[in-house]
Amino acid sequence: MDNNGSPNQYPNPYFYPPNPYQPYPPPPTGIPVPNPYEHVPYPYPYNPSHSFNYSYPPPPRSSLSYSGSGHIDYPCPPHPQSPSSCAPLDFNQPPPKTSYPATAPSAPTNPYPAYPYHVPPGSQSPSRASHSHTSSLPYGSSQYYYPQNEAYLSPQQSDAHSRTNSFAGPYYVENTSSTGGGSGTPQPSDDSKPSPSAITYPPLDDLMSNVRLSDSTPSDIVSSPQQPVRPLMHSISTSKIEQKKDDFYGHANNSFSGWGNSYSSRVDSSKLSSSSFGSFNESVQIVPVQNKGSLRVLLLHGNLDIWVLEAKNLPNMDMFHKTLGDMFGKLPGTMGNKIEGTMNKVITSDPYVTISVANAVIGRTFVISNSENPVWMQHFYVPVAHHAAEVHFVVKDSDVVGSQLIGIVAIPVEQIYSGELVEGTYPILNSSGKPCKPGAVLRLSIQYIPMAQLSIYHQGVGAGPEYIGVPATYFPLRKGGTVTLYQDAHVPDGCLPNVFLDNGKTYVNGKCWYDIYDAIRQARRLIYITGWSVWHKVTLIRDGAVKASDYALGDLLRSKSQEGVRVLLLVWDDPTSRSILGYKTDGVMATHDEETRRFFKNSSVHVLLCPRSAGKRHSWYKQKEVGTIYTHHQKTVIVDADAGNNMRKIIAFVGGLDLCDGRYDTPDHHILRTLHTLHKDDYHNPTFTGNVGGCPREPWHDLHSKIDGPAAYDVLKNFEERWLRASKPHGIKKLKKYDDALLKLERIPDIIRMTDLPCIGHDDPESWHVQIFRSIDSNSVKGFPKDPKEASSKNLVCGKNVLIDMSIHTAYVKAIRAAQHYIYIENQYFIGSSYNWSQHKDLGANNLIPLEIALKIAEKIKAHERFAVYIVIPMWPEGVPTGAATQRILYWQNNTMQMMYDTVYKALVDAGVEAAFSPQDYLNFFCLGNRESTSMYDNVTVSGAPPQANSVQANSRNSRRFMIYVHSKGMIVDDEYVILGSANINQRSMEGTRDSEIAMGAYQPHYTWARKSTYPLGQVHGYRMSLWAEHTGTIEDCFLQPESLECVRRVKAMGEMNWRQYAANEVTEMRGHLMKYPVDVDRKGKVRPLPGHEEFPDVGGKIVGSFLAMKENLTI
């Protein structure tokens, strides 16, 4: 396809030139700042529509240097990007004042004056035009009729509210609890584990967090705590420093547990005096604050802009090494001198700082070795959705076996809630509220930007060429391409009702495994496959459409390699599967990794079994934990395809489907009828053990995609980075000649590079914009910077001895925050925001996704606007539902659901509409199941002895029902944006240091709310409607407006009816598979077991789970 004569927009897709939007460095200490208000002010927000030639401001006039060097410049148009460790940000960041003008003027001639301009106060909030609603229904009669339930008749239409994006004001809860507390003395801790400290805030009237530094040296020492609080040095009162994408993560964490413990402890400021801090600087003075009363717990929902600058006079926590050196120094003669000579280097603390809110770590600096005066100059711009009384800056000493607490600085949320920039030098206090060492201080700045001021979230996907997708990620938004969306491995022709799109078009269902088979068959240069599991015996084509239907994947790949195609398989190495000297074990997860390796052993197919490694710089315990518990979970197929004119291009398949047993299925999701046909040699049901003759198979529902365009080259780059890391020789293998199997595409003239790839023109309504996201760390890829100070140059996050790409979480948070009408999620797991649970707050499942969804609903309730969330999850996690791991996952899932419903109900009460609406008018959970009655098509013969009476197998055979396993990992927002990939909604998939994941986010720029100002009827709409048709067995008019109360109550009624049919004693045929998740949610949002259905039918196991003692990292 041509590019309409336009120059290629990807001149060098992986080049990092100087950033024209480099942020201002932090201000130096003790140097007067010129008056920033001498010039004519420009109203906020300021959003230039084009780039400017900008010369960098001079570095701070001090000996410090900051770490935000370089930036990532992908070939999208120049744009300012704000750094965030888990969500895209507003490029037009607010100044440190509390009020903001509503609109932006045209770009000034000089967009970057020497100092930020003053912003005049204003109170008007940004608004957007209301969208008109289409009432036309292009559908004919439904395939399957659901009787109307009187309890869920279509509601009367009320006065339509405008769809302006209105945001809730400050939610807060009075902190009246006196529970909690800190530990006694600092103890070694491991950053990978949640903090054992209290999960609620202690009394905070004694906390010392507002100590400030004054510029001048007064004649007399101020010691009275009753003195008014003075500013620390020069408080930065200029406009908010513009944040760009080179600062994006600033080595921050995203409310995640794995990179440092949060710290909750009582800090007593009443015991402090100015003299207790020792001599810090002759020109400054520490000023203690007056005794604060009990602090309020407030909702921080927006972004925190933080600089961690430097610390001084830290204590030496490595006293053991110092004592050992002194002891060796006393040894006689040459021996002592020799040993002492190796220890002449000063051995002291290896400090780093973690930033935590509500006991959840949101940021982490890199470690500076052997320094009592570390200088980080590190920037963080992180999303927050936390109820908290303080922001904690916890200073730690990194050790081989974990970390040791040095001290803490606590900043009250009340102090930053107005949006003012708070900057200063604070004493570092130990758990008893005393300085950890005389003169030990931390210099930092922090500013809170609420959601109402983050305009990037106000209009969904947005419109126009300046839209840049999810900002500041490793891979940018790629414009000009095509996407094919798949549901299940195969959709036979005529299986689903027609879905009509804009301009009279009809949605066409893709056939995933057929397209993968065809792409592999037509490959001429390369076939690269990644998978959690790849099984050489799997058959991709099973409907008789191709004569080679018996051609297994292994045979196909071996045949292509014999043709000269480079075939590489990158498969997770299950540590429990082994093949040593003839001794073979299948492994706990039955991934067939060793079996597949043996099959290709004497062929030209390269199979690399890749273990999940923590890296040699981690502790022995951490290495064992990561290698045993976590996996490589990405699922991609990358091939070259015909590009015309005798040229080839790269295309990629990305999603949730592994090429292994048990995955082939259709929207019918048969459980018994295909046991002797489609699934004759592919029976899969891990719920059963022993004899499974006549037992239902486990149906499999999944989502997948094909990318044709520039973004496919990013999927290829991910494979190359992983392969280079996994194939690097270790140990004795270093003695062998190292020959990399990767093709060097620049040496293959007939493969088009991304820079030369013809793109679909912007005017083509069927064009797509696509962006690739990952959860992965530097232990799994090659190419990340070796120096953690350079992490921000590639928009990476800094963990302990590791750099992290966690852009999948960033993409989910951005999409949820930008949603305006509805969210539809299908995912294998749904666990998160544990810091906001009513119990187990310190579990560590700190991803923001569940609470962000609940807060989005609360925001819309307060604005009196409709919004709906539909979440489809499996009935239980794959495996034995009575097992300890499964029960614990269900328990965490139930806690997540309860937290969300509590948040929604509180919003209803605050808006005064709890009598008119219930939480389930906005949020509902569903699962899938099927039941097949006895029929002429059921020719199942039981081999072996029949199962024992009342066993799980016997019950399932007799009831002829089983869940449809939801393995999907996708989200659709407002019928305009879709995320698909391998990542589950849990900590394993979102953190980046656990399971490795990949996903794509995509939209059609001609089919967005911002472009259409009404319901977009593009491919994303067709995909969502097709999924709903599969699950409900029908299409109804209300499905066109999924946020409407009529649609929510109708779909809920369908799910309740299907559940009753599934759970009934009488065996009947089910046409619709969508079932209300079997828990009872009352009008106050309390989640309880469904009366009469406390356990799953046939197989047992508590539906709400149970708290069983086992390792949390395995189940979250």
PEPEUR-V300138 format. One record per residue. N is the residue number from 0. SS is DSSP state (H for helix, E for strand, C for the rest). D_LAST is the distance of its C-alpha to the last C-alpha in whole Angstrom. Layout:
[[N,SS,D_LAST] [N,SS,D_LAST]]
//
This chain:
[[0,C,45] [1,C,47] [2,C,46] [3,C,49] [4,C,50] [5,C,48] [6,C,47] [7,C,44] [8,C,41] [9,C,39] [10,C,42] [11,C,40] [12,C,36] [13,C,35] [14,C,37] [15,C,36] [16,C,40] [17,C,40] [18,C,38] [19,C,41] [20,C,38] [21,C,38] [22,C,37] [23,C,39] [24,C,38] [25,C,38] [26,C,41] [27,C,43] [28,C,43] [29,C,47] [30,C,48] [31,C,50] [32,C,48] [33,C,51] [34,C,51] [35,C,48] [36,C,50] [37,C,53] [38,C,53] [39,C,53] [40,C,49] [41,C,47] [42,C,45] [43,C,41] [44,C,39] [45,C,41] [46,C,40] [47,C,42] [48,C,43] [49,C,44] [50,C,43] [51,C,46] [52,C,47] [53,C,46] [54,C,47] [55,C,44] [56,C,45] [57,C,46] [58,C,43] [59,C,43] [60,C,47] [61,C,45] [62,C,44] [63,C,40] [64,C,39] [65,C,36] [66,C,33] [67,C,33] [68,C,35] [69,C,35] [70,C,34] [71,C,32] [72,C,35] [73,C,34] [74,C,37] [75,C,36] [76,C,39] [77,C,39] [78,C,37] [79,C,35] [80,C,31] [81,C,29] [82,C,27] [83,C,23] [84,C,20] [85,C,18] [86,C,21] [87,C,24] [88,C,27] [89,C,30] [90,C,33] [91,C,35] [92,C,34] [93,C,36] [94,C,38] [95,C,38] [96,C,39] [97,C,38] [98,C,40] [99,C,40] [100,C,43] [101,C,41] [102,C,43] [103,C,43] [104,C,47] [105,C,48] [106,C,47] [107,C,49] [108,C,51] [109,C,50] [110,C,46] [111,C,45] [112,C,48] [113,C,48] [114,C,46] [115,C,44] [116,C,46] [117,C,46] [118,C,45] [119,C,47] [120,C,45] [121,C,44] [122,C,42] [123,C,42] [124,C,39] [125,C,38] [126,C,39] [127,C,39] [128,C,41] [129,C,40] [130,C,39] [131,C,42] [132,C,40] [133,C,42] [134,C,43] [135,C,44] [136,C,42] [137,C,43] [138,C,42] [139,C,44] [140,C,44] [141,C,40] [142,C,40] [143,C,38] [144,C,39] [145,C,37] [146,C,40] [147,C,39] [148,C,38] [149,H,40] [150,H,37] [151,H,36] [152,C,39] [153,C,39] [154,C,39] [155,C,42] [156,C,42] [157,C,42] [158,C,43] [159,C,41] [160,C,39] [161,C,39] [162,C,36] [163,C,36] [164,C,33] [165,C,33] [166,C,31] [167,C,30] [168,C,32] [169,C,30] [170,C,28] [171,E,28] [172,E,28] [173,C,30] [174,C,29] [175,C,31] [176,C,28] [177,C,29] [178,C,26] [179,C,24] [180,C,26] [181,C,25] [182,C,26] [183,C,29] [184,C,30] [185,C,27] [186,C,25] [187,E,24] [188,E,20] [189,C,18] [190,C,16] [191,C,13] [192,C,12] [193,C,12] [194,C,16] [195,C,17] [196,C,19] [197,C,20] [198,C,18] [199,C,21] [200,C,24] [201,C,27] [202,C,30] [203,C,31] [204,C,35] [205,C,35] [206,C,33] [207,C,34] [208,C,33] [209,C,36] [210,C,38] [211,E,40] [212,E,43] [213,E,46] [214,C,48] [215,C,52] [216,C,53] [217,C,54] [218,C,57] [219,C,56] [220,C,52] [221,C,50] [222,C,49] [223,C,49] [224,C,45] [225,C,47] [226,C,48] [227,C,47] [228,C,44] [229,C,45] [230,C,43] [231,C,42] [232,C,44] [233,C,44] [234,C,41] [235,C,41] [236,C,42] [237,C,42] [238,C,41] [239,C,37] [240,C,37] [241,C,36] [242,C,33] [243,C,33] [244,H,30] [245,H,31] [246,H,30] [247,C,27] [248,C,24] [249,C,26] [250,C,23] [251,C,21] [252,C,17] [253,C,16] [254,C,14] [255,C,12] [256,H,11] [257,H,12] [258,H,16] [259,C,17] [260,C,17] [261,C,18] [262,C,21] [263,C,22] [264,C,26] [265,C,29] [266,C,32] [267,C,35] [268,H,38] [269,H,41] [270,H,41] [271,C,41] [272,C,45] [273,H,46] [274,H,47] [275,H,44] [276,H,42] [277,C,45] [278,C,47] [279,C,44] [280,C,47] [281,C,51] [282,C,50] [283,C,47] [284,E,46] [285,E,43] [286,E,44] [287,C,42] [288,C,41] [289,C,42] [290,C,40] [291,C,38] [292,C,37] [293,C,34] [294,C,31] [295,C,30] [296,E,26] [297,E,27] [298,E,24] [299,E,24] [300,E,24] [301,E,25] [302,E,25] [303,E,26] [304,E,28] [305,E,28] [306,E,31] [307,E,30] [308,E,33] [309,E,34] [310,E,35] [311,E,38] [312,C,39] [313,C,36] [314,C,36] [315,C,36] [316,C,33] [317,C,34] [318,H,37] [319,H,37] [320,H,38] [321,H,40] [322,H,42] [323,H,42] [324,H,44] [325,H,46] [326,H,46] [327,H,47] [328,H,50] [329,C,52] [330,C,52] [331,C,56] [332,H,57] [333,H,56] [334,H,52] [335,H,51] [336,H,52] [337,H,50] [338,H,47] [339,H,47] [340,H,48] [341,C,45] [342,C,43] [343,C,45] [344,C,42] [345,C,41] [346,C,38] [347,C,36] [348,C,33] [349,C,30] [350,E,29] [351,E,26] [352,E,25] [353,E,22] [354,E,22] [355,E,19] [356,E,20] [357,C,18] [358,C,17] [359,E,15] [360,E,16] [361,E,18] [362,E,20] [363,E,21] [364,C,25] [365,C,26] [366,C,27] [367,E,31] [368,C,32] [369,C,35] [370,C,36] [371,C,37] [372,C,37] [373,C,35] [374,E,35] [375,E,32] [376,E,33] [377,E,30] [378,E,29] [379,E,26] [380,E,26] [381,E,22] [382,E,21] [383,E,20] [384,E,19] [385,E,19] [386,E,21] [387,E,23] [388,C,26] [389,E,26] [390,E,25] [391,E,24] [392,E,25] [393,E,25] [394,E,27] [395,E,26] [396,E,27] [397,E,25] [398,E,26] [399,C,25] [400,C,23] [401,E,21] [402,E,23] [403,E,25] [404,E,26] [405,E,29] [406,E,29] [407,E,28] [408,E,29] [409,E,29] [410,E,30] [411,E,30] [412,H,29] [413,H,32] [414,H,34] [415,H,32] [416,C,31] [417,C,35] [418,C,34] [419,C,36] [420,C,36] [421,E,35] [422,E,36] [423,E,37] [424,E,37] [425,E,36] [426,E,36] [427,C,33] [428,E,33] [429,C,31] [430,C,30] [431,C,33] [432,C,34] [433,C,36] [434,E,37] [435,C,35] [436,C,38] [437,C,41] [438,C,41] [439,C,37] [440,E,36] [441,E,34] [442,E,35] [443,E,33] [444,E,33] [445,E,31] [446,E,31] [447,E,29] [448,E,30] [449,E,29] [450,H,28] [451,H,32] [452,H,33] [453,C,30] [454,H,33] [455,H,30] [456,H,28] [457,C,31] [458,C,33] [459,C,30] [460,C,30] [461,C,34] [462,C,37] [463,C,39] [464,C,39] [465,C,38] [466,C,35] [467,C,32] [468,C,29] [469,C,26] [470,C,28] [471,C,27] [472,C,25] [473,C,25] [474,C,27] [475,C,29] [476,E,30] [477,E,33] [478,E,35] [479,C,37] [480,E,36] [481,E,35] [482,E,32] [483,E,31] [484,E,29] [485,E,28] [486,E,26] [487,C,26] [488,C,28] [489,C,31] [490,C,33] [491,C,36] [492,C,39] [493,C,40] [494,C,37] [495,C,36] [496,C,38] [497,C,39] [498,C,37] [499,E,40] [500,C,39] [501,H,42] [502,H,45] [503,H,45] [504,C,43] [505,E,41] [506,C,37] [507,C,37] [508,C,34] [509,C,33] [510,C,33] [511,H,30] [512,H,31] [513,H,34] [514,H,34] [515,H,32] [516,H,35] [517,H,38] [518,H,36] [519,H,36] [520,H,39] [521,H,41] [522,C,39] [523,C,42] [524,C,41] [525,E,37] [526,E,34] [527,E,31] [528,E,27] [529,E,24] [530,E,21] [531,C,18] [532,C,21] [533,E,25] [534,C,27] [535,C,31] [536,C,32] [537,C,30] [538,E,33] [539,C,33] [540,C,36] [541,C,36] [542,C,38] [543,C,42] [544,C,42] [545,C,42] [546,H,45] [547,H,42] [548,H,40] [549,H,39] [550,C,39] [551,E,36] [552,H,33] [553,H,34] [554,H,38] [555,H,38] [556,H,36] [557,H,39] [558,H,41] [559,H,40] [560,H,40] [561,H,44] [562,C,45] [563,C,44] [564,C,40] [565,E,38] [566,E,35] [567,E,32] [568,E,29] [569,E,26] [570,E,23] [571,E,20] [572,C,21] [573,C,19] [574,C,20] [575,C,21] [576,C,23] [577,E,27] [578,E,30] [579,E,33] [580,C,36] [581,C,36] [582,E,33] [583,E,30] [584,E,27] [585,C,25] [586,C,22] [587,C,19] [588,C,18] [589,C,21] [590,C,21] [591,C,25] [592,H,25] [593,H,28] [594,H,30] [595,H,30] [596,H,31] [597,H,33] [598,H,35] [599,C,35] [600,C,36] [601,C,40] [602,C,40] [603,C,40] [604,C,36] [605,E,34] [606,E,30] [607,E,28] [608,E,25] [609,E,23] [610,C,20] [611,C,17] [612,C,19] [613,C,18] [614,C,22] [615,C,25] [616,C,25] [617,C,21] [618,C,22] [619,H,22] [620,H,19] [621,H,17] [622,H,19] [623,H,18] [624,H,14] [625,H,14] [626,H,16] [627,H,15] [628,H,11] [629,C,11] [630,C,14] [631,E,16] [632,C,15] [633,C,18] [634,C,21] [635,E,24] [636,E,28] [637,E,31] [638,E,34] [639,E,38] [640,E,39] [641,E,43] [642,E,44] [643,E,47] [644,C,50] [645,C,49] [646,E,46] [647,E,43] [648,E,39] [649,E,36] [650,E,33] [651,E,30] [652,E,27] [653,E,24] [654,E,21] [655,C,19] [656,C,22] [657,C,22] [658,E,25] [659,C,25] [660,C,26] [661,C,24] [662,C,24] [663,C,27] [664,C,28] [665,C,30] [666,C,30] [667,C,31] [668,C,28] [669,C,31] [670,C,29] [671,C,33] [672,C,36] [673,C,35] [674,C,34] [675,C,37] [676,C,37] [677,C,35] [678,C,32] [679,C,35] [680,C,33] [681,C,30] [682,C,28] [683,C,25] [684,C,23] [685,C,20] [686,C,20] [687,C,24] [688,C,25] [689,C,29] [690,C,32] [691,C,30] [692,C,34] [693,C,34] [694,C,30] [695,C,29] [696,C,27] [697,C,23] [698,E,24] [699,E,22] [700,E,22] [701,C,21] [702,E,22] [703,E,24] [704,E,26] [705,E,29] [706,E,31] [707,E,34] [708,E,35] [709,H,34] [710,H,31] [711,H,31] [712,H,32] [713,H,29] [714,H,27] [715,H,30] [716,H,29] [717,H,26] [718,H,27] [719,H,29] [720,H,27] [721,H,25] [722,H,28] [723,H,30] [724,H,27] [725,H,26] [726,C,30] [727,C,31] [728,C,33] [729,C,32] [730,H,34] [731,H,37] [732,H,36] [733,H,37] [734,H,41] [735,C,41] [736,C,42] [737,C,39] [738,C,39] [739,C,36] [740,C,36] [741,C,35] [742,C,38] [743,C,39] [744,H,40] [745,H,42] [746,H,45] [747,C,44] [748,C,47] [749,C,46] [750,E,42] [751,C,42] [752,C,40] [753,H,38] [754,H,41] [755,H,43] [756,C,41] [757,C,43] [758,C,41] [759,C,41] [760,C,43] [761,C,42] [762,C,45] [763,C,43] [764,C,41] [765,C,39] [766,C,38] [767,C,34] [768,E,32] [769,E,29] [770,E,27] [771,E,24] [772,E,21] [773,E,19] [774,E,15] [775,E,17] [776,E,19] [777,C,22] [778,C,21] [779,C,21] [780,C,24] [781,C,27] [782,C,29] [783,C,27] [784,C,29] [785,C,30] [786,C,30] [787,H,28] [788,H,30] [789,H,31] [790,H,27] [791,H,28] [792,H,31] [793,H,28] [794,C,26] [795,C,23] [796,E,21] [797,E,22] [798,E,19] [799,C,20] [800,C,23] [801,E,21] [802,E,22] [803,E,19] [804,E,19] [805,E,17] [806,H,19] [807,H,17] [808,H,15] [809,H,19] [810,H,20] [811,H,18] [812,H,19] [813,H,22] [814,H,23] [815,H,21] [816,H,23] [817,H,26] [818,C,26] [819,C,29] [820,C,29] [821,E,26] [822,E,23] [823,E,22] [824,E,18] [825,E,18] [826,E,14] [827,C,12] [828,C,9] [829,E,9] [830,C,7] [831,C,8] [832,C,11] [833,H,10] [834,H,13] [835,H,15] [836,C,14] [837,C,17] [838,C,15] [839,C,12] [840,C,13] [841,C,12] [842,C,8] [843,C,8] [844,C,6] [845,C,10] [846,C,10] [847,C,14] [848,H,14] [849,H,13] [850,H,16] [851,H,18] [852,H,19] [853,H,20] [854,H,22] [855,H,23] [856,H,24] [857,H,26] [858,H,28] [859,H,29] [860,H,30] [861,H,32] [862,C,34] [863,C,35] [864,C,33] [865,C,32] [866,C,28] [867,E,26] [868,E,22] [869,E,22] [870,E,18] [871,E,18] [872,C,15] [873,C,16] [874,C,17] [875,C,14] [876,C,12] [877,C,15] [878,C,16] [879,C,17] [880,C,16] [881,C,17] [882,C,15] [883,H,13] [884,H,10] [885,H,11] [886,H,12] [887,H,9] [888,H,7] [889,H,10] [890,H,10] [891,H,8] [892,H,9] [893,H,12] [894,H,12] [895,H,11] [896,H,14] [897,H,16] [898,H,16] [899,H,17] [900,H,20] [901,H,21] [902,H,21] [903,H,23] [904,H,26] [905,H,26] [906,H,28] [907,H,30] [908,H,31] [909,H,32] [910,H,34] [911,C,36] [912,C,35] [913,C,33] [914,C,36] [915,C,36] [916,C,32] [917,C,29] [918,H,25] [919,H,25] [920,H,28] [921,C,26] [922,E,22] [923,E,22] [924,E,19] [925,E,20] [926,E,20] [927,E,22] [928,E,24] [929,E,28] [930,E,31] [931,C,34] [932,C,37] [933,C,40] [934,C,42] [935,C,44] [936,C,42] [937,C,40] [938,C,41] [939,C,39] [940,C,40] [941,C,38] [942,C,39] [943,C,39] [944,C,39] [945,C,37] [946,C,34] [947,C,35] [948,C,35] [949,C,32] [950,C,30] [951,H,27] [952,H,29] [953,H,32] [954,H,31] [955,H,29] [956,H,32] [957,H,34] [958,H,32] [959,C,32] [960,E,29] [961,E,25] [962,E,22] [963,E,22] [964,E,19] [965,E,18] [966,C,16] [967,C,17] [968,E,16] [969,E,18] [970,E,20] [971,E,23] [972,E,25] [973,C,29] [974,C,30] [975,C,30] [976,E,27] [977,E,24] [978,E,21] [979,E,21] [980,E,19] [981,C,16] [982,C,13] [983,C,10] [984,E,9] [985,C,6] [986,H,5] [987,H,6] [988,H,9] [989,H,10] [990,C,11] [991,C,13] [992,C,13] [993,C,11] [994,C,11] [995,E,15] [996,E,15] [997,E,19] [998,E,20] [999,E,23] [1000,E,24] [1001,E,28] [1002,E,30] [1003,C,34] [1004,C,36] [1005,C,39] [1006,C,36] [1007,C,35] [1008,H,35] [1009,H,37] [1010,H,39] [1011,H,40] [1012,C,40] [1013,C,39] [1014,C,36] [1015,C,36] [1016,C,37] [1017,C,36] [1018,H,34] [1019,H,30] [1020,H,32] [1021,H,33] [1022,H,30] [1023,H,28] [1024,H,31] [1025,H,31] [1026,H,27] [1027,H,29] [1028,H,32] [1029,H,30] [1030,H,27] [1031,H,30] [1032,C,33] [1033,C,35] [1034,C,36] [1035,C,37] [1036,H,39] [1037,H,36] [1038,H,33] [1039,H,35] [1040,H,34] [1041,C,30] [1042,C,30] [1043,C,33] [1044,H,33] [1045,H,35] [1046,H,32] [1047,H,29] [1048,H,31] [1049,H,33] [1050,H,29] [1051,H,28] [1052,H,31] [1053,H,31] [1054,H,27] [1055,H,29] [1056,H,32] [1057,H,30] [1058,H,27] [1059,H,31] [1060,H,32] [1061,H,29] [1062,H,29] [1063,C,33] [1064,C,35] [1065,C,37] [1066,C,36] [1067,C,37] [1068,C,36] [1069,C,33] [1070,C,34] [1071,C,31] [1072,C,27] [1073,E,26] [1074,E,25] [1075,E,23] [1076,C,20] [1077,C,21] [1078,E,21] [1079,E,24] [1080,E,23] [1081,C,27] [1082,C,29] [1083,C,27] [1084,C,23] [1085,C,22] [1086,E,20] [1087,E,21] [1088,E,22] [1089,E,24] [1090,C,28] [1091,C,29] [1092,E,25] [1093,C,23] [1094,E,22] [1095,C,21] [1096,C,25] [1097,C,26] [1098,C,23] [1099,C,22] [1100,C,19] [1101,E,18] [1102,C,17] [1103,C,15] [1104,C,14] [1105,C,14] [1106,C,13] [1107,C,13] [1108,C,13] [1109,C,11] [1110,C,9] [1111,H,6] [1112,H,6] [1113,H,6] [1114,H,4] [1115,C,0]]
//
